[in-house]
Amino acid sequence: MNRVTSLLVVLLVSMSLNVQADYSQRSDVQQFIDDMVEKHGFDRDQLTAKFSTAKRLDGVLESISKPAEKVLTWKEYRPIFVTSKRIRKGNKFLQKNHEALQRAEKEFGVPAEIITAIIGVETYYGKSTGRTQVFDSLVTLGFDYPPRSQFFLSELEQYLLLAREVGFDVRAIRGSYAGAMGMPQFISSSYRHYAVDFDGDGKRDLLNNTVDAIGSVANYFREHGWKPGEEVVVPARVNGQIEETRNKLKPHTTISDLSRIGVFPQARLDDDPKATVITFKGKEGKEYWLGLDNFYVITRYNRSAMYAMAVYQLSLEFDTQK
């Protein structure tokens, strides 16, 4: 292949990539724009211009295919989040935001240490809120990730609505590779439905306002059924095989019925609540736990038993007496 031919091939490949990169030229994107215009009154030309600048993020597609909750064991996962440094930072966060956390606990019924642990796990107390452009991420996942395209197209719709409501630039917001934003890492639909103006300044700001973030996490938990004063998860002893009940996140079987198949709580529980059996590969071998309603509520934030356990165990390490 001579030099002229090589340059021509490079040019053709470059032109092809540029065409592929212009989402606004795709028929599925044009249909999405049509829907946004018809359903929500968006300006067609403005939306088309935004989509013409959207970039396909291959790194996002790679990341979503192997989340930590699916590739790590509990033995490997726990040390990432329950660390002495994260505990120290959490205690400082509790002290610095004592008033807002106590007010949130009183108003929403969610313990201050649980709110703090969520923010600690999600963004290291606001330090790591994500570097990926949310718009590019949602466009990439909505149009180029078939396994969950319906979900991410819905989130893209919610993101555009959110941007219009709160008045931020669609292209300016950065977050996680999956489109979560701010200190509590709310996805767009959660931001619209559960974010609250907790400091009373007339804005629901999860990007820069710690007080709003605290109130919004608490509101999210209350709206998803948090039960004040109740247990979250307790260790269990298991005799025999329990494959049919294992690792379903939502509590489904009463403690008394679980005991009949050889599953026994290793802590006293009032009444006879429903629970689900959670199995982990821990540092000392297999661990069994009984997840209760509040444990399930934590999994509504991230649908992973390991995530919920990391949040809960981190929350237990804080010094709430300070």
C-alpha positions as CSV (number, residue, x, y, z in Angstrom):
1,M,0.0,0.0,0.0
2,N,1.6,3.3,-1.1
3,R,1.6,6.5,1.0
4,V,-1.2,8.2,-0.9
5,T,-3.4,5.1,-0.5
6,S,-2.6,4.9,3.2
7,L,-3.5,8.5,3.8
8,L,-6.8,8.0,1.9
9,V,-7.7,5.0,4.1
10,V,-6.9,7.1,7.2
11,L,-9.1,9.9,5.9
12,L,-12.0,7.6,5.1
13,V,-11.8,5.9,8.5
14,S,-11.7,9.4,10.2
15,M,-14.7,10.5,8.2
16,S,-16.5,7.3,9.1
17,L,-15.8,7.8,12.8
18,N,-17.0,11.4,12.7
19,V,-20.2,10.4,11.1
20,Q,-20.8,7.7,13.7
21,A,-20.0,10.2,16.4
22,D,-22.7,12.6,15.3
23,Y,-25.6,11.2,17.3
24,S,-28.0,13.8,15.8
25,Q,-27.9,12.0,12.5
26,R,-29.1,8.7,13.8
27,S,-32.7,7.7,13.3
28,D,-33.2,6.4,16.8
29,V,-31.9,9.7,18.2
30,Q,-34.1,11.7,15.9
31,Q,-37.1,9.7,17.2
32,F,-36.1,10.5,20.7
33,I,-35.9,14.2,19.9
34,D,-39.3,14.0,18.3
35,D,-40.7,12.4,21.5
36,M,-39.1,15.1,23.6
37,V,-40.6,17.8,21.4
38,E,-44.1,16.3,21.4
39,K,-44.3,15.2,25.0
40,H,-42.4,18.0,26.8
41,G,-42.3,20.9,24.4
42,F,-38.6,21.0,23.8
43,D,-37.1,23.0,20.9
44,R,-36.1,20.6,18.2
45,D,-33.2,22.7,16.9
46,Q,-31.7,23.2,20.3
47,L,-31.9,19.5,21.1
48,T,-30.5,18.5,17.8
49,A,-27.6,20.8,18.4
50,K,-26.9,19.3,21.8
51,F,-27.0,15.7,20.4
52,S,-24.6,16.7,17.6
53,T,-22.0,17.4,20.2
54,A,-22.6,14.2,22.2
55,K,-19.7,11.8,22.4
56,R,-19.8,8.0,22.6
57,L,-17.8,7.0,25.7
58,D,-16.4,3.5,25.2
59,G,-14.9,3.6,28.7
60,V,-18.5,4.0,30.1
61,L,-19.6,0.9,28.2
62,E,-16.6,-1.0,29.5
63,S,-17.2,0.1,33.1
64,I,-20.9,-0.8,33.2
65,S,-20.2,-4.3,32.0
66,K,-18.1,-5.1,35.1
67,P,-19.3,-3.3,38.2
68,A,-17.4,-4.0,41.4
69,E,-20.5,-5.6,43.0
70,K,-20.5,-8.3,40.3
71,V,-16.8,-9.1,40.1
72,L,-15.7,-8.9,43.7
73,T,-16.4,-11.1,46.7
74,W,-17.4,-9.6,50.1
75,K,-13.9,-10.3,51.3
76,E,-12.5,-8.0,48.5
77,Y,-15.4,-5.5,48.5
78,R,-15.6,-4.6,52.2
79,P,-12.0,-3.2,52.6
80,I,-12.7,-0.7,49.8
81,F,-15.3,1.1,51.8
82,V,-14.9,0.2,55.5
83,T,-11.5,1.8,56.2
84,S,-10.0,3.7,59.0
85,K,-9.6,6.8,56.8
86,R,-13.2,6.7,55.6
87,I,-14.3,6.3,59.2
88,R,-12.3,9.3,60.3
89,K,-13.7,11.4,57.5
90,G,-17.2,10.2,58.4
91,N,-16.7,11.4,62.0
92,K,-15.6,14.8,60.8
93,F,-18.6,15.0,58.5
94,L,-20.9,14.1,61.4
95,Q,-19.4,16.8,63.5
96,K,-19.3,19.5,60.8
97,N,-22.9,18.8,59.7
98,H,-24.4,17.9,63.1
99,E,-27.3,20.3,63.0
100,A,-28.5,19.3,59.5
101,L,-28.0,15.6,60.2
102,Q,-30.0,15.8,63.4
103,R,-32.7,17.7,61.8
104,A,-32.9,15.2,59.0
105,E,-33.0,12.3,61.4
106,K,-35.9,14.0,63.3
107,E,-37.8,14.9,60.2
108,F,-37.4,11.7,58.1
109,G,-36.6,9.1,60.8
110,V,-33.3,8.1,59.2
111,P,-30.2,7.9,61.5
112,A,-27.5,10.5,60.9
113,E,-24.9,7.7,60.7
114,I,-26.8,6.0,57.8
115,I,-27.1,9.2,55.9
116,T,-23.4,9.9,56.5
117,A,-22.4,6.4,55.4
118,I,-24.3,6.7,52.2
119,I,-22.5,9.9,51.3
120,G,-19.2,8.4,52.4
121,V,-19.6,5.3,50.2
122,E,-20.9,7.2,47.3
123,T,-18.5,10.1,47.0
124,Y,-16.1,10.0,49.9
125,Y,-18.2,12.8,51.6
126,G,-18.3,14.9,48.4
127,K,-14.7,14.6,47.4
128,S,-15.3,12.3,44.4
129,T,-18.5,13.1,42.6
130,G,-17.4,11.9,39.1
131,R,-15.6,13.3,36.1
132,T,-17.8,11.9,33.3
133,Q,-20.1,14.3,31.4
134,V,-23.6,13.1,32.4
135,F,-25.1,13.9,29.0
136,D,-22.5,12.0,27.1
137,S,-22.8,9.0,29.5
138,L,-26.6,8.8,29.2
139,V,-26.5,9.2,25.4
140,T,-23.9,6.5,25.2
141,L,-25.8,4.1,27.4
142,G,-29.2,4.9,26.1
143,F,-28.4,4.4,22.4
144,D,-25.4,2.0,22.5
145,Y,-25.9,-0.3,25.4
146,P,-28.8,-2.6,24.4
147,P,-29.0,-4.6,27.7
148,R,-30.3,-1.5,29.6
149,S,-31.1,1.0,26.9
150,Q,-34.7,1.5,28.0
151,F,-33.6,2.4,31.5
152,F,-31.0,4.9,30.3
153,L,-33.2,6.5,27.7
154,S,-35.7,7.1,30.5
155,E,-32.9,8.7,32.6
156,L,-31.8,10.8,29.6
157,E,-35.4,12.1,29.3
158,Q,-35.4,12.8,33.1
159,Y,-32.0,14.5,32.8
160,L,-33.1,16.9,30.1
161,L,-36.3,17.7,32.1
162,L,-34.2,18.2,35.3
163,A,-31.8,20.6,33.5
164,R,-34.7,22.7,32.3
165,E,-36.3,22.8,35.7
166,V,-33.2,23.7,37.8
167,G,-31.6,25.7,35.1
168,F,-28.2,24.1,34.6
169,D,-26.3,23.6,31.3
170,V,-26.9,20.1,30.0
171,R,-23.3,19.8,28.8
172,A,-21.7,21.2,32.0
173,I,-22.6,18.6,34.6
174,R,-20.2,15.8,35.5
175,G,-20.9,12.6,37.5
176,S,-20.5,8.9,37.5
177,Y,-20.2,6.8,34.4
178,A,-23.8,5.8,34.9
179,G,-25.1,9.4,35.1
180,A,-25.3,9.8,38.9
181,M,-24.7,13.3,40.2
182,G,-23.7,15.3,43.2
183,M,-22.6,14.4,46.7
184,P,-25.3,11.7,47.1
185,Q,-25.0,10.5,43.5
186,F,-28.7,10.7,42.5
187,I,-29.6,9.6,39.1
188,S,-31.8,12.1,37.2
189,S,-35.2,10.5,38.1
190,S,-34.2,10.3,41.8
191,Y,-33.0,14.0,41.7
192,R,-36.4,15.1,40.3
193,H,-38.5,13.0,42.6
194,Y,-36.6,12.9,45.9
195,A,-34.3,15.9,46.1
196,V,-35.4,18.5,48.7
197,D,-34.5,22.1,49.4
198,F,-33.4,21.3,53.0
199,D,-31.8,24.7,53.7
200,G,-34.7,26.7,52.5
201,D,-32.9,28.8,49.8
202,G,-35.5,28.0,47.2
203,K,-33.2,25.6,45.2
204,R,-32.7,21.8,45.3
205,D,-28.9,21.7,44.8
206,L,-27.2,18.3,45.2
207,L,-24.2,19.5,43.3
208,N,-22.9,22.1,45.7
209,N,-25.1,22.1,48.8
210,T,-24.3,19.7,51.6
211,V,-27.5,20.4,53.5
212,D,-29.7,19.7,50.5
213,A,-27.7,16.5,50.0
214,I,-28.3,15.3,53.6
215,G,-32.0,16.1,53.5
216,S,-32.4,14.4,50.1
217,V,-30.8,11.2,51.1
218,A,-33.0,11.1,54.2
219,N,-36.1,11.8,52.1
220,Y,-35.1,9.1,49.6
221,F,-34.9,6.5,52.4
222,R,-38.2,7.6,54.0
223,E,-40.0,7.5,50.6
224,H,-38.7,4.0,50.0
225,G,-40.0,2.7,53.3
226,W,-37.3,3.2,56.0
227,K,-38.7,2.1,59.4
228,P,-37.2,4.2,62.2
229,G,-35.8,2.3,65.2
230,E,-35.9,-1.1,63.5
231,E,-33.0,-3.4,62.8
232,V,-31.2,-3.5,59.4
233,V,-29.5,-6.8,59.2
234,V,-28.5,-9.5,61.7
235,P,-26.1,-12.4,61.5
236,A,-27.6,-15.9,61.1
237,R,-26.7,-19.5,61.7
238,V,-27.7,-21.9,59.0
239,N,-28.2,-25.7,59.2
240,G,-28.7,-27.5,55.9
241,Q,-29.3,-26.2,52.4
242,I,-31.1,-22.9,51.7
243,E,-30.5,-22.3,48.0
244,E,-34.2,-21.5,47.4
245,T,-34.1,-18.4,49.7
246,R,-30.6,-17.1,49.2
247,N,-29.7,-13.6,48.0
248,K,-33.1,-12.3,47.2
249,L,-32.9,-8.7,48.3
250,K,-36.5,-8.1,49.4
251,P,-37.6,-9.8,52.7
252,H,-40.0,-12.6,51.8
253,T,-40.1,-15.2,54.6
254,T,-40.8,-14.7,58.3
255,I,-38.2,-15.5,60.9
256,S,-40.3,-18.3,62.3
257,D,-40.7,-19.9,58.8
258,L,-36.9,-19.6,58.2
259,S,-36.2,-21.3,61.5
260,R,-38.2,-24.3,60.2
261,I,-35.7,-24.8,57.3
262,G,-32.7,-24.3,59.6
263,V,-32.0,-20.6,59.5
264,F,-31.7,-18.9,62.9
265,P,-31.0,-15.2,63.7
266,Q,-28.1,-14.7,66.1
267,A,-29.6,-11.6,67.6
268,R,-32.9,-11.0,69.3
269,L,-35.7,-9.7,67.0
270,D,-39.1,-8.3,68.1
271,D,-42.2,-9.8,66.7
272,D,-41.7,-12.1,63.7
273,P,-40.5,-9.9,60.8
274,K,-39.9,-11.0,57.3
275,A,-36.3,-11.4,56.2
276,T,-34.1,-12.6,53.3
277,V,-31.0,-14.8,53.7
278,I,-27.8,-13.1,52.4
279,T,-24.7,-15.2,51.8
280,F,-21.2,-13.6,51.5
281,K,-17.8,-15.0,50.9
282,G,-16.0,-13.3,53.8
283,K,-12.6,-13.1,55.3
284,E,-13.2,-16.0,57.6
285,G,-15.3,-18.0,55.1
286,K,-19.0,-18.1,54.3
287,E,-21.1,-15.6,56.2
288,Y,-24.9,-15.8,56.6
289,W,-27.1,-12.7,57.4
290,L,-30.7,-12.0,57.6
291,G,-31.6,-8.8,55.7
292,L,-34.7,-7.0,57.1
293,D,-36.9,-4.2,55.6
294,N,-34.4,-1.5,56.3
295,F,-31.6,-3.5,54.6
296,Y,-33.8,-3.7,51.5
297,V,-34.3,0.1,51.6
298,I,-30.6,0.5,51.4
299,T,-30.5,-1.8,48.3
300,R,-33.0,0.5,46.6
301,Y,-30.2,3.0,46.5
302,N,-27.9,0.4,44.9
303,R,-29.3,-3.0,44.1
304,S,-26.5,-4.9,45.8
305,A,-26.4,-6.8,49.1
306,M,-22.7,-6.0,49.4
307,Y,-23.3,-2.3,48.9
308,A,-26.0,-2.3,51.5
309,M,-23.8,-4.2,54.0
310,A,-20.9,-1.9,53.3
311,V,-23.1,1.2,54.1
312,Y,-24.4,-0.5,57.2
313,Q,-21.1,-1.6,58.6
314,L,-19.5,1.7,57.9
315,S,-22.3,3.4,59.8
316,L,-21.6,1.3,62.8
317,E,-18.0,2.5,63.0
318,F,-18.9,6.2,63.5
319,D,-18.6,7.8,66.9
320,T,-22.1,9.2,67.3
321,Q,-21.3,10.4,70.9
322,K,-19.0,13.2,69.7
